[in-house]
Amino acid sequence: MFPHNDYVPDIVFFTLEKTAGLDADTLKFPVPDLAVEVLSESTEKNDRGVRFEDFAAHGVGGYWIIDTDAETIEQYLLNDHTFELRMKAGSGELVSEIVEGFEILVKAIFEEQANLAALREWL
């Protein structure tokens, strides 16, 4: 459980194993398996600073930073309470090691037509 939580990630993911272990003490501030932040001018410093460190220190397994201006995704994986950069890309495929079976072309996150094609494929 996060000891404090005055911010909420833009997207979180909890595995079935994690949700099965939630109880009254952890329900309010559960530690997700994956946290995703979409950068903005007002949040970038915290997304790359205190949130980055806090998520790692509390065992968030993966952290993605999405930069809509640069159209890039940074994918970090937890290794011994520290995030290590797995990939930083503006093209290619993003494959999650946290969300089983989740794969998406990076451009599908930023381009409408590619996004619609990815959604059609999933449905």
ZADODO-775209 format. One record per atom (N, C-alpha, C, O, CB): residue number from 1; residue in one letter; atom name; x, y, z. Coordinates in Angstrom, 2 decimals. Glycine has a CB too. Layout:
<NUM a CA <X Y Z>>
...
REM end
This chain:
<1 m N <0.85 -1.17 0.00>>
<1 m CA <0.00 0.00 0.00>>
<1 m C <0.89 1.23 0.00>>
<1 m O <1.91 1.28 0.70>>
<1 m CB <-0.96 0.00 1.22>>
<2 f N <0.50 2.24 -0.79>>
<2 f CA <1.21 3.51 -0.76>>
<2 f C <0.97 4.18 0.59>>
<2 f O <-0.18 4.25 1.04>>
<2 f CB <0.75 4.43 -1.93>>
<3 p N <2.01 4.66 1.24>>
<3 p CA <1.79 5.32 2.53>>
<3 p C <1.08 6.66 2.38>>
<3 p O <0.43 7.13 3.31>>
<3 p CB <3.12 5.53 3.23>>
<4 h N <1.19 7.26 1.23>>
<4 h CA <0.48 8.49 0.92>>
<4 h C <0.20 8.48 -0.57>>
<4 h O <0.89 7.79 -1.32>>
<4 h CB <1.30 9.77 1.35>>
<5 n N <-0.77 9.21 -0.99>>
<5 n CA <-1.09 9.20 -2.40>>
<5 n C <-1.86 10.47 -2.72>>
<5 n O <-3.09 10.50 -2.68>>
<5 n CB <-1.90 7.94 -2.79>>
<6 d N <-1.13 11.51 -3.04>>
<6 d CA <-1.80 12.76 -3.40>>
<6 d C <-1.84 12.94 -4.91>>
<6 d O <-2.09 14.04 -5.40>>
<6 d CB <-1.11 13.95 -2.74>>
<7 y N <-1.60 11.87 -5.64>>
<7 y CA <-1.68 11.88 -7.09>>
<7 y C <-2.21 10.53 -7.56>>
<7 y O <-2.10 9.52 -6.86>>
<7 y CB <-0.30 12.20 -7.73>>
<8 v N <-2.77 10.55 -8.73>>
<8 v CA <-3.33 9.33 -9.31>>
<8 v C <-2.76 9.20 -10.70>>
<8 v O <-2.86 10.14 -11.49>>
<8 v CB <-4.90 9.36 -9.32>>
<9 p N <-2.17 8.04 -11.04>>
<9 p CA <-1.65 7.86 -12.41>>
<9 p C <-2.79 7.98 -13.43>>
<9 p O <-3.96 7.76 -13.11>>
<9 p CB <-0.95 6.49 -12.55>>
<10 d N <-2.43 8.34 -14.65>>
<10 d CA <-3.43 8.46 -15.71>>
<10 d C <-4.09 7.12 -16.02>>
<10 d O <-5.29 7.05 -16.27>>
<10 d CB <-2.79 9.03 -16.98>>
<11 i N <-3.29 6.05 -15.99>>
<11 i CA <-3.80 4.70 -16.24>>
<11 i C <-3.11 3.76 -15.25>>
<11 i O <-1.91 3.89 -15.01>>
<11 i CB <-3.54 4.25 -17.73>>
<12 v N <-3.85 2.83 -14.70>>
<12 v CA <-3.26 1.78 -13.87>>
<12 v C <-3.79 0.43 -14.31>>
<12 v O <-4.87 0.33 -14.91>>
<12 v CB <-3.56 2.03 -12.36>>
<13 f N <-3.03 -0.59 -14.01>>
<13 f CA <-3.45 -1.96 -14.31>>
<13 f C <-3.11 -2.82 -13.10>>
<13 f O <-2.03 -2.70 -12.52>>
<13 f CB <-2.75 -2.51 -15.61>>
<14 f N <-4.06 -3.69 -12.73>>
<14 f CA <-3.87 -4.63 -11.64>>
<14 f C <-4.07 -6.04 -12.19>>
<14 f O <-5.07 -6.31 -12.86>>
<14 f CB <-4.85 -4.34 -10.45>>
<15 t N <-3.14 -6.94 -11.93>>
<15 t CA <-3.32 -8.32 -12.33>>
<15 t C <-4.41 -8.96 -11.47>>
<15 t O <-4.76 -8.43 -10.41>>
<15 t CB <-1.98 -9.11 -12.22>>
<16 l N <-4.91 -10.08 -11.92>>
<16 l CA <-5.92 -10.80 -11.13>>
<16 l C <-5.34 -11.21 -9.78>>
<16 l O <-6.04 -11.19 -8.77>>
<16 l CB <-6.43 -12.04 -11.89>>
<17 e N <-4.07 -11.59 -9.76>>
<17 e CA <-3.42 -11.97 -8.51>>
<17 e C <-3.40 -10.80 -7.53>>
<17 e O <-3.63 -10.98 -6.34>>
<17 e CB <-2.01 -12.47 -8.77>>
<18 k N <-3.11 -9.61 -8.05>>
<18 k CA <-3.05 -8.42 -7.18>>
<18 k C <-4.44 -8.08 -6.66>>
<18 k O <-4.60 -7.80 -5.48>>
<18 k CB <-2.46 -7.21 -7.96>>
<19 t N <-5.44 -8.11 -7.52>>
<19 t CA <-6.79 -7.74 -7.07>>
<19 t C <-7.33 -8.76 -6.06>>
<19 t O <-8.10 -8.39 -5.17>>
<19 t CB <-7.74 -7.64 -8.26>>
<20 a N <-6.93 -10.01 -6.19>>
<20 a CA <-7.39 -11.03 -5.24>>
<20 a C <-6.85 -10.76 -3.83>>
<20 a O <-7.45 -11.17 -2.84>>
<20 a CB <-6.97 -12.43 -5.70>>
<21 g N <-5.72 -10.06 -3.76>>
<21 g CA <-5.12 -9.78 -2.47>>
<21 g C <-5.52 -8.46 -1.85>>
<21 g O <-5.05 -8.12 -0.76>>
<21 g CB <-3.67 -9.82 -2.60>>
<22 l N <-6.37 -7.70 -2.52>>
<22 l CA <-6.80 -6.43 -1.95>>
<22 l C <-7.76 -6.65 -0.79>>
<22 l O <-8.64 -7.51 -0.84>>
<22 l CB <-7.46 -5.55 -3.03>>
<23 d N <-7.58 -5.88 0.25>>
<23 d CA <-8.48 -5.94 1.39>>
<23 d C <-8.81 -4.52 1.83>>
<23 d O <-8.42 -3.56 1.17>>
<23 d CB <-7.85 -6.77 2.55>>
<24 a N <-9.50 -4.38 2.92>>
<24 a CA <-9.92 -3.06 3.39>>
<24 a C <-8.74 -2.11 3.61>>
<24 a O <-8.88 -0.91 3.41>>
<24 a CB <-10.72 -3.19 4.67>>
<25 d N <-7.60 -2.64 4.02>>
<25 d CA <-6.43 -1.80 4.27>>
<25 d C <-5.75 -1.32 3.00>>
<25 d O <-5.14 -0.25 2.99>>
<25 d CB <-5.43 -2.56 5.10>>
<26 t N <-5.84 -2.09 1.93>>
<26 t CA <-5.15 -1.73 0.69>>
<26 t C <-6.07 -1.19 -0.38>>
<26 t O <-5.59 -0.70 -1.40>>
<26 t CB <-4.41 -2.91 0.16>>
<27 l N <-7.36 -1.26 -0.18>>
<27 l CA <-8.31 -0.86 -1.21>>
<27 l C <-8.24 0.62 -1.55>>
<27 l O <-8.45 0.99 -2.71>>
<27 l CB <-9.70 -1.21 -0.78>>
<28 k N <-7.96 1.47 -0.58>>
<28 k CA <-7.95 2.90 -0.84>>
<28 k C <-6.73 3.34 -1.64>>
<28 k O <-6.86 4.17 -2.54>>
<28 k CB <-8.00 3.65 0.46>>
<29 f N <-5.56 2.82 -1.34>>
<29 f CA <-4.33 3.21 -2.03>>
<29 f C <-3.55 1.98 -2.50>>
<29 f O <-2.41 1.78 -2.08>>
<29 f CB <-3.44 4.06 -1.10>>
<30 p N <-4.14 1.15 -3.35>>
<30 p CA <-3.43 -0.05 -3.78>>
<30 p C <-2.26 0.29 -4.71>>
<30 p O <-2.30 1.28 -5.45>>
<30 p CB <-4.40 -1.01 -4.49>>
<31 v N <-1.25 -0.53 -4.66>>
<31 v CA <-0.09 -0.37 -5.54>>
<31 v C <-0.39 -1.15 -6.82>>
<31 v O <-0.57 -2.37 -6.77>>
<31 v CB <1.24 -0.88 -4.85>>
<32 p N <-0.46 -0.47 -7.97>>
<32 p CA <-0.77 -1.18 -9.21>>
<32 p C <0.43 -1.98 -9.72>>
<32 p O <1.57 -1.78 -9.28>>
<32 p CB <-1.22 -0.19 -10.29>>
<33 d N <0.15 -2.89 -10.63>>
<33 d CA <1.23 -3.63 -11.29>>
<33 d C <1.86 -2.78 -12.38>>
<33 d O <3.05 -2.91 -12.67>>
<33 d CB <0.70 -4.95 -11.87>>
<34 l N <1.06 -1.90 -12.99>>
<34 l CA <1.53 -1.02 -14.06>>
<34 l C <0.90 0.36 -13.86>>
<34 l O <-0.29 0.48 -13.60>>
<34 l CB <1.17 -1.59 -15.46>>
<35 a N <1.74 1.39 -13.97>>
<35 a CA <1.26 2.77 -13.93>>
<35 a C <1.69 3.46 -15.22>>
<35 a O <2.81 3.25 -15.70>>
<35 a CB <1.81 3.54 -12.67>>
<36 v N <0.80 4.27 -15.77>>
<36 v CA <1.08 5.00 -17.00>>
<36 v C <0.79 6.47 -16.77>>
<36 v O <-0.27 6.83 -16.26>>
<36 v CB <0.24 4.44 -18.20>>
<37 e N <1.74 7.31 -17.14>>
<37 e CA <1.55 8.76 -17.05>>
<37 e C <1.69 9.36 -18.45>>
<37 e O <2.60 9.01 -19.20>>
<37 e CB <2.58 9.40 -16.07>>
<38 v N <0.78 10.27 -18.77>>
<38 v CA <0.85 11.04 -20.01>>
<38 v C <1.41 12.40 -19.61>>
<38 v O <0.82 13.13 -18.82>>
<38 v CB <-0.57 11.17 -20.73>>
<39 l N <2.57 12.72 -20.17>>
<39 l CA <3.25 13.96 -19.79>>
<39 l C <2.46 15.20 -20.17>>
<39 l O <1.79 15.25 -21.20>>
<39 l CB <4.62 14.01 -20.42>>
<40 s N <2.55 16.17 -19.31>>
<40 s CA <2.08 17.52 -19.61>>
<40 s C <3.11 18.46 -19.03>>
<40 s O <3.93 18.07 -18.20>>
<40 s CB <0.63 17.79 -19.04>>
<41 e N <3.07 19.69 -19.46>>
<41 e CA <4.03 20.66 -18.97>>
<41 e C <3.97 20.79 -17.45>>
<41 e O <5.00 20.97 -16.80>>
<41 e CB <3.79 22.02 -19.61>>
<42 s N <2.77 20.69 -16.90>>
<42 s CA <2.61 20.88 -15.46>>
<42 s C <2.96 19.64 -14.62>>
<42 s O <3.17 19.76 -13.42>>
<42 s CB <1.19 21.29 -15.17>>
<43 t N <3.03 18.46 -15.25>>
<43 t CA <3.28 17.24 -14.47>>
<43 t C <4.61 16.56 -14.77>>
<43 t O <5.02 15.66 -14.04>>
<43 t CB <2.19 16.27 -14.71>>
<44 e N <5.29 16.96 -15.83>>
<44 e CA <6.49 16.22 -16.26>>
<44 e C <7.54 16.09 -15.16>>
<44 e O <8.12 15.02 -14.98>>
<44 e CB <7.11 16.90 -17.46>>
<45 k N <7.79 17.17 -14.43>>
<45 k CA <8.81 17.11 -13.39>>
<45 k C <8.47 16.04 -12.35>>
<45 k O <9.34 15.27 -11.96>>
<45 k CB <8.95 18.49 -12.70>>
<46 n N <7.23 15.99 -11.92>>
<46 n CA <6.82 14.97 -10.94>>
<46 n C <6.76 13.58 -11.55>>
<46 n O <7.13 12.60 -10.90>>
<46 n CB <5.46 15.33 -10.36>>
<47 d N <6.29 13.47 -12.81>>
<47 d CA <6.20 12.16 -13.46>>
<47 d C <7.58 11.52 -13.59>>
<47 d O <7.72 10.30 -13.49>>
<47 d CB <5.56 12.30 -14.84>>
<48 r N <8.59 12.34 -13.82>>
<48 r CA <9.96 11.84 -13.97>>
<48 r C <10.74 11.88 -12.66>>
<48 r O <11.86 11.36 -12.59>>
<48 r CB <10.70 12.64 -15.03>>
<49 g N <10.17 12.48 -11.64>>
<49 g CA <10.85 12.65 -10.36>>
<49 g C <10.20 11.85 -9.25>>
<49 g O <10.41 10.65 -9.13>>
<49 g CB <10.88 14.10 -9.98>>
<50 v N <9.40 12.55 -8.43>>
<50 v CA <8.86 11.93 -7.22>>
<50 v C <7.96 10.73 -7.53>>
<50 v O <8.02 9.73 -6.82>>
<50 v CB <8.08 12.95 -6.43>>
<51 r N <7.15 10.81 -8.55>>
<51 r CA <6.27 9.68 -8.88>>
<51 r C <7.09 8.49 -9.37>>
<51 r O <6.85 7.35 -8.97>>
<51 r CB <5.23 10.08 -9.96>>
<52 f N <8.06 8.76 -10.21>>
<52 f CA <8.96 7.71 -10.72>>
<52 f C <9.60 6.98 -9.55>>
<52 f O <9.60 5.75 -9.51>>
<52 f CB <10.05 8.32 -11.66>>
<53 e N <10.15 7.72 -8.62>>
<53 e CA <10.83 7.13 -7.46>>
<53 e C <9.84 6.43 -6.52>>
<53 e O <10.14 5.35 -6.01>>
<53 e CB <11.59 8.21 -6.70>>
<54 d N <8.68 7.05 -6.29>>
<54 d CA <7.68 6.49 -5.40>>
<54 d C <7.13 5.17 -5.95>>
<54 d O <7.00 4.19 -5.21>>
<54 d CB <6.54 7.49 -5.17>>
<55 f N <6.81 5.15 -7.22>>
<55 f CA <6.29 3.92 -7.82>>
<55 f C <7.30 2.80 -7.70>>
<55 f O <6.94 1.67 -7.35>>
<55 f CB <5.93 4.16 -9.30>>
<56 a N <8.56 3.07 -7.99>>
<56 a CA <9.60 2.05 -7.89>>
<56 a C <9.78 1.58 -6.45>>
<56 a O <9.85 0.38 -6.20>>
<56 a CB <10.93 2.59 -8.44>>
<57 a N <9.84 2.51 -5.52>>
<57 a CA <10.06 2.17 -4.12>>
<57 a C <8.94 1.30 -3.55>>
<57 a O <9.17 0.52 -2.62>>
<57 a CB <10.19 3.43 -3.30>>
<58 h N <7.73 1.43 -4.10>>
<58 h CA <6.60 0.67 -3.58>>
<58 h C <6.23 -0.55 -4.41>>
<58 h O <5.19 -1.17 -4.19>>
<58 h CB <5.41 1.56 -3.48>>
<59 g N <7.09 -0.89 -5.37>>
<59 g CA <6.93 -2.15 -6.07>>
<59 g C <6.01 -2.17 -7.28>>
<59 g O <5.53 -3.24 -7.66>>
<59 g CB <6.46 -3.12 -5.15>>
<60 v N <5.75 -1.02 -7.88>>
<60 v CA <5.00 -1.00 -9.14>>
<60 v C <5.89 -1.69 -10.18>>
<60 v O <7.02 -1.26 -10.41>>
<60 v CB <4.60 0.48 -9.59>>
<61 g N <5.39 -2.73 -10.80>>
<61 g CA <6.21 -3.55 -11.69>>
<61 g C <6.64 -2.88 -12.98>>
<61 g O <7.71 -3.17 -13.50>>
<61 g CB <5.49 -4.78 -12.02>>
<62 g N <5.80 -2.00 -13.49>>
<62 g CA <6.11 -1.32 -14.74>>
<62 g C <5.60 0.10 -14.73>>
<62 g O <4.59 0.41 -14.09>>
<62 g CB <5.54 -2.07 -15.92>>
<63 y N <6.30 0.95 -15.44>>
<63 y CA <5.92 2.37 -15.52>>
<63 y C <6.16 2.83 -16.94>>
<63 y O <7.25 2.68 -17.48>>
<63 y CB <6.73 3.25 -14.50>>
<64 w N <5.12 3.38 -17.54>>
<64 w CA <5.24 3.92 -18.89>>
<64 w C <5.03 5.42 -18.83>>
<64 w O <4.14 5.91 -18.13>>
<64 w CB <4.21 3.25 -19.86>>
<65 i N <5.86 6.14 -19.55>>
<65 i CA <5.72 7.58 -19.69>>
<65 i C <5.42 7.86 -21.16>>
<65 i O <6.21 7.50 -22.04>>
<65 i CB <7.00 8.35 -19.20>>
<66 i N <4.28 8.48 -21.42>>
<66 i CA <3.87 8.79 -22.79>>
<66 i C <4.04 10.28 -23.01>>
<66 i O <3.48 11.10 -22.29>>
<66 i CB <2.40 8.35 -23.05>>
<67 d N <4.83 10.63 -24.02>>
<67 d CA <5.08 12.02 -24.38>>
<67 d C <4.33 12.30 -25.68>>
<67 d O <4.78 11.91 -26.76>>
<67 d CB <6.63 12.32 -24.53>>
<68 t N <3.19 12.96 -25.58>>
<68 t CA <2.37 13.21 -26.78>>
<68 t C <2.99 14.24 -27.70>>
<68 t O <2.70 14.23 -28.90>>
<68 t CB <0.98 13.66 -26.37>>
<69 d N <3.82 15.14 -27.18>>
<69 d CA <4.48 16.12 -28.04>>
<69 d C <5.54 15.46 -28.91>>
<69 d O <5.60 15.70 -30.12>>
<69 d CB <5.11 17.24 -27.20>>
<70 a N <6.38 14.63 -28.31>>
<70 a CA <7.44 13.94 -29.05>>
<70 a C <6.94 12.65 -29.69>>
<70 a O <7.64 12.04 -30.49>>
<70 a CB <8.61 13.64 -28.12>>
<71 e N <5.71 12.24 -29.34>>
<71 e CA <5.11 10.99 -29.80>>
<71 e C <6.03 9.80 -29.51>>
<71 e O <6.36 9.01 -30.39>>
<71 e CB <4.81 11.07 -31.31>>
<72 t N <6.44 9.71 -28.24>>
<72 t CA <7.28 8.61 -27.79>>
<72 t C <6.71 7.98 -26.53>>
<72 t O <5.95 8.60 -25.78>>
<72 t CB <8.72 9.09 -27.55>>
<73 i N <7.10 6.74 -26.32>>
<73 i CA <6.75 6.02 -25.11>>
<73 i C <8.04 5.51 -24.48>>
<73 i O <8.91 4.97 -25.16>>
<73 i CB <5.77 4.84 -25.40>>
<74 e N <8.14 5.71 -23.17>>
<74 e CA <9.24 5.14 -22.41>>
<74 e C <8.65 4.02 -21.56>>
<74 e O <7.68 4.23 -20.83>>
<74 e CB <9.97 6.22 -21.52>>
<75 q N <9.22 2.85 -21.66>>
<75 q CA <8.75 1.70 -20.90>>
<75 q C <9.83 1.31 -19.90>>
<75 q O <10.96 0.98 -20.28>>
<75 q CB <8.39 0.49 -21.84>>
<76 y N <9.48 1.36 -18.61>>
<76 y CA <10.40 1.00 -17.54>>
<76 y C <9.89 -0.25 -16.84>>
<76 y O <8.69 -0.43 -16.66>>
<76 y CB <10.57 2.17 -16.53>>
<77 l N <10.83 -1.11 -16.45>>
<77 l CA <10.49 -2.30 -15.67>>
<77 l C <11.25 -2.26 -14.36>>
<77 l O <12.40 -1.82 -14.30>>
<77 l CB <10.81 -3.59 -16.45>>
<78 l N <10.59 -2.72 -13.31>>
<78 l CA <11.18 -2.71 -11.99>>
<78 l C <12.24 -3.80 -11.87>>
<78 l O <12.00 -4.95 -12.25>>
<78 l CB <10.11 -2.88 -10.91>>
<79 n N <13.39 -3.43 -11.35>>
<79 n CA <14.46 -4.38 -11.07>>
<79 n C <15.11 -3.96 -9.77>>
<79 n O <15.82 -2.96 -9.71>>
<79 n CB <15.51 -4.42 -12.24>>
<80 d N <14.87 -4.73 -8.72>>
<80 d CA <15.45 -4.47 -7.41>>
<80 d C <15.13 -3.06 -6.91>>
<80 d O <16.03 -2.31 -6.53>>
<80 d CB <16.96 -4.67 -7.46>>
<81 h N <13.85 -2.70 -6.92>>
<81 h CA <13.33 -1.41 -6.44>>
<81 h C <13.83 -0.21 -7.24>>
<81 h O <13.81 0.92 -6.74>>
<81 h CB <13.71 -1.23 -5.00>>
<82 t N <14.26 -0.45 -8.46>>
<82 t CA <14.70 0.63 -9.35>>
<82 t C <14.13 0.36 -10.73>>
<82 t O <14.14 -0.78 -11.21>>
<82 t CB <16.27 0.74 -9.40>>
<83 f N <13.63 1.41 -11.38>>
<83 f CA <13.15 1.24 -12.75>>
<83 f C <14.32 1.28 -13.72>>
<83 f O <15.21 2.13 -13.63>>
<83 f CB <12.12 2.32 -13.10>>
<84 e N <14.30 0.33 -14.65>>
<84 e CA <15.28 0.30 -15.73>>
<84 e C <14.55 0.53 -17.04>>
<84 e O <13.48 -0.04 -17.28>>
<84 e CB <16.06 -1.05 -15.75>>
<85 l N <15.13 1.36 -17.89>>
<85 l CA <14.52 1.65 -19.18>>
<85 l C <14.57 0.41 -20.06>>
<85 l O <15.64 -0.11 -20.36>>
<85 l CB <15.23 2.84 -19.87>>
<86 r N <13.41 -0.05 -20.46>>
<86 r CA <13.30 -1.22 -21.35>>
<86 r C <13.30 -0.76 -22.81>>
<86 r O <13.93 -1.37 -23.67>>
<86 r CB <12.01 -2.04 -21.03>>
<87 m N <12.55 0.34 -23.07>>
<87 m CA <12.52 0.89 -24.42>>
<87 m C <12.07 2.34 -24.38>>
<87 m O <11.31 2.75 -23.50>>
<87 m CB <11.60 0.07 -25.33>>
<88 k N <12.55 3.08 -25.32>>
<88 k CA <12.05 4.43 -25.60>>
<88 k C <11.94 4.51 -27.10>>
<88 k O <12.93 4.39 -27.82>>
<88 k CB <13.00 5.57 -25.01>>
<89 a N <10.70 4.70 -27.58>>
<89 a CA <10.50 4.62 -29.01>>
<89 a C <9.34 5.49 -29.47>>
<89 a O <8.40 5.76 -28.73>>
<89 a CB <10.28 3.20 -29.42>>
<90 g N <9.44 5.90 -30.73>>
<90 g CA <8.37 6.61 -31.40>>
<90 g C <7.79 5.77 -32.51>>
<90 g O <6.87 6.20 -33.22>>
<90 g CB <8.86 7.94 -31.95>>
<91 s N <8.33 4.56 -32.67>>
<91 s CA <7.83 3.63 -33.68>>
<91 s C <8.09 2.21 -33.17>>
<91 s O <8.68 2.01 -32.11>>
<91 s CB <8.51 3.87 -35.08>>
<92 g N <7.65 1.25 -33.96>>
<92 g CA <7.82 -0.13 -33.54>>
<92 g C <6.66 -0.60 -32.71>>
<92 g O <5.57 -0.03 -32.75>>
<92 g CB <9.11 -0.30 -32.77>>
<93 e N <6.89 -1.65 -31.95>>
<93 e CA <5.82 -2.27 -31.18>>
<93 e C <6.12 -2.21 -29.69>>
<93 e O <7.24 -2.47 -29.25>>
<93 e CB <5.61 -3.71 -31.63>>
<94 l N <5.11 -1.85 -28.93>>
<94 l CA <5.19 -1.86 -27.47>>
<94 l C <4.60 -3.18 -27.00>>
<94 l O <3.44 -3.47 -27.27>>
<94 l CB <4.42 -0.63 -26.83>>
<95 v N <5.40 -3.97 -26.31>>
<95 v CA <4.96 -5.26 -25.78>>
<95 v C <5.09 -5.18 -24.27>>
<95 v O <6.17 -4.92 -23.73>>
<95 v CB <5.80 -6.45 -26.37>>
<96 s N <3.98 -5.41 -23.59>>
<96 s CA <3.97 -5.33 -22.13>>
<96 s C <4.41 -6.65 -21.52>>
<96 s O <3.97 -7.72 -21.93>>
<96 s CB <2.59 -4.95 -21.62>>
<97 e N <5.28 -6.55 -20.53>>
<97 e CA <5.65 -7.72 -19.74>>
<97 e C <4.77 -7.82 -18.49>>
<97 e O <4.85 -8.79 -17.74>>
<97 e CB <7.14 -7.65 -19.34>>
<98 i N <3.93 -6.81 -18.27>>
<98 i CA <3.06 -6.78 -17.10>>
<98 i C <1.64 -7.21 -17.48>>
<98 i O <1.02 -8.01 -16.79>>
<98 i CB <3.04 -5.38 -16.47>>
<99 v N <1.12 -6.67 -18.59>>
<99 v CA <-0.23 -6.99 -19.05>>
<99 v C <-0.10 -8.10 -20.09>>
<99 v O <0.25 -7.86 -21.25>>
<99 v CB <-0.97 -5.72 -19.66>>
<100 e N <-0.38 -9.31 -19.66>>
<100 e CA <-0.19 -10.47 -20.53>>
<100 e C <-0.96 -10.32 -21.84>>
<100 e O <-2.16 -10.05 -21.84>>
<100 e CB <-0.63 -11.74 -19.80>>
<101 g N <-0.26 -10.51 -22.94>>
<101 g CA <-0.88 -10.46 -24.26>>
<101 g C <-1.05 -9.08 -24.85>>
<101 g O <-1.54 -8.95 -25.98>>
<101 g CB <-2.18 -11.10 -24.19>>
<102 f N <-0.66 -8.03 -24.12>>
<102 f CA <-0.84 -6.67 -24.63>>
<102 f C <0.33 -6.29 -25.52>>
<102 f O <1.48 -6.23 -25.08>>
<102 f CB <-0.98 -5.67 -23.48>>
<103 e N <0.01 -6.03 -26.78>>
<103 e CA <0.97 -5.55 -27.77>>
<103 e C <0.27 -4.50 -28.61>>
<103 e O <-0.90 -4.67 -28.97>>
<103 e CB <1.54 -6.72 -28.66>>
<104 i N <0.97 -3.42 -28.92>>
<104 i CA <0.38 -2.37 -29.75>>
<104 i C <1.49 -1.64 -30.48>>
<104 i O <2.58 -1.44 -29.95>>
<104 i CB <-0.46 -1.38 -28.88>>
<105 l N <1.21 -1.25 -31.71>>
<105 l CA <2.15 -0.41 -32.43>>
<105 l C <2.19 0.95 -31.74>>
<105 l O <1.15 1.51 -31.40>>
<105 l CB <1.77 -0.27 -33.94>>
<106 v N <3.37 1.47 -31.55>>
<106 v CA <3.51 2.77 -30.88>>
<106 v C <2.71 3.83 -31.61>>
<106 v O <2.07 4.67 -30.98>>
<106 v CB <4.99 3.17 -30.81>>
<107 k N <2.74 3.80 -32.94>>
<107 k CA <2.02 4.83 -33.69>>
<107 k C <0.51 4.76 -33.46>>
<107 k O <-0.19 5.75 -33.66>>
<107 k CB <2.32 4.69 -35.18>>
<108 a N <0.00 3.60 -33.03>>
<108 a CA <-1.44 3.47 -32.76>>
<108 a C <-1.86 4.26 -31.53>>
<108 a O <-3.04 4.51 -31.33>>
<108 a CB <-1.80 2.00 -32.58>>
<109 i N <-0.91 4.64 -30.72>>
<109 i CA <-1.22 5.45 -29.55>>
<109 i C <-1.37 6.92 -29.95>>
<109 i O <-2.09 7.68 -29.29>>
<109 i CB <-0.13 5.30 -28.47>>
<110 f N <-0.70 7.32 -31.02>>
<110 f CA <-0.66 8.73 -31.41>>
<110 f C <-1.44 9.05 -32.69>>
<110 f O <-1.83 10.20 -32.89>>
<110 f CB <0.75 9.15 -31.58>>
<111 e N <-1.65 8.07 -33.55>>
<111 e CA <-2.31 8.32 -34.84>>
<111 e C <-3.71 7.70 -34.86>>
<111 e O <-3.87 6.51 -34.56>>
<111 e CB <-1.46 7.76 -36.01>>
<112 e N <-4.70 8.49 -35.20>>
<112 e CA <-6.09 8.06 -35.13>>
<112 e C <-6.37 6.81 -35.98>>
<112 e O <-7.00 5.87 -35.49>>
<112 e CB <-6.98 9.18 -35.58>>
<113 q N <-5.92 6.78 -37.22>>
<113 q CA <-6.22 5.64 -38.09>>
<113 q C <-5.57 4.36 -37.57>>
<113 q O <-6.19 3.30 -37.58>>
<113 q CB <-5.75 5.91 -39.52>>
<114 a N <-4.33 4.46 -37.11>>
<114 a CA <-3.65 3.30 -36.54>>
<114 a C <-4.33 2.85 -35.25>>
<114 a O <-4.41 1.66 -34.96>>
<114 a CB <-2.16 3.61 -36.28>>
<115 n N <-4.83 3.80 -34.48>>
<115 n CA <-5.54 3.50 -33.25>>
<115 n C <-6.82 2.73 -33.55>>
<115 n O <-7.12 1.73 -32.90>>
<115 n CB <-5.85 4.79 -32.48>>
<116 l N <-7.58 3.21 -34.54>>
<116 l CA <-8.83 2.53 -34.91>>
<116 l C <-8.55 1.12 -35.42>>
<116 l O <-9.30 0.19 -35.12>>
<116 l CB <-9.58 3.33 -35.98>>
<117 a N <-7.47 0.96 -36.19>>
<117 a CA <-7.11 -0.37 -36.69>>
<117 a C <-6.76 -1.31 -35.54>>
<117 a O <-7.15 -2.48 -35.56>>
<117 a CB <-5.94 -0.27 -37.68>>
<118 a N <-6.04 -0.81 -34.55>>
<118 a CA <-5.69 -1.63 -33.39>>
<118 a C <-6.94 -2.02 -32.61>>
<118 a O <-7.07 -3.17 -32.19>>
<118 a CB <-4.70 -0.88 -32.46>>
<119 l N <-7.85 -1.09 -32.43>>
<119 l CA <-9.10 -1.39 -31.72>>
<119 l C <-9.92 -2.45 -32.46>>
<119 l O <-10.47 -3.36 -31.85>>
<119 l CB <-9.94 -0.11 -31.54>>
<120 r N <-9.99 -2.33 -33.80>>
<120 r CA <-10.73 -3.31 -34.59>>
<120 r C <-10.11 -4.69 -34.44>>
<120 r O <-10.83 -5.69 -34.36>>
<120 r CB <-10.75 -2.90 -36.07>>
<121 e N <-8.80 -4.75 -34.39>>
<121 e CA <-8.10 -6.04 -34.25>>
<121 e C <-8.42 -6.68 -32.90>>
<121 e O <-8.61 -7.89 -32.82>>
<121 e CB <-6.57 -5.85 -34.41>>
<122 w N <-8.48 -5.88 -31.85>>
<122 w CA <-8.77 -6.41 -30.51>>
<122 w C <-10.21 -6.87 -30.39>>
<122 w O <-10.50 -7.83 -29.67>>
<122 w CB <-8.47 -5.37 -29.46>>
<123 l N <-11.11 -6.18 -31.09>>
<123 l CA <-12.52 -6.56 -30.99>>
<123 l C <-12.79 -7.72 -31.91>>
<123 l O <-13.92 -8.20 -31.98>>
<123 l CB <-13.44 -5.38 -31.35>>
REM end
